[in-house]
């Protein structure tokens, strides 16, 4: 149901999760001058976490008649996204030490989980506003 603003927020979070899977999050330079880009698709934990996060966001859109279930799924997705964000940082730090990168830069796509979090918070607030509107309408009857 596209009329509701939380649907747009959930679509944006799903799009961010898809971009997060395919785009590199770190680029490092080796001693010999070559560089290597690292994406989360190289790490099974991060790949599965981002995929599940995107799928939960997409499924949540179609549960528009079950607002409590939507809110629970959004909270679950927020926790999952925080876990993916923290794991991403630690796995890249381990990657830098193991491979022997002398210099590296985080890519802009590394902050996409923050956008996913923000979009889910906005969607949660939209669902809460819908519940408040419906309860006030029920009181008037």
Helices and strands as residue ranges (DSSP letters): H 5-22, E 24-29, E 35-39, G 40-42, H 44-61, H 67-99, E 103-106, G 108-111, H 112-140
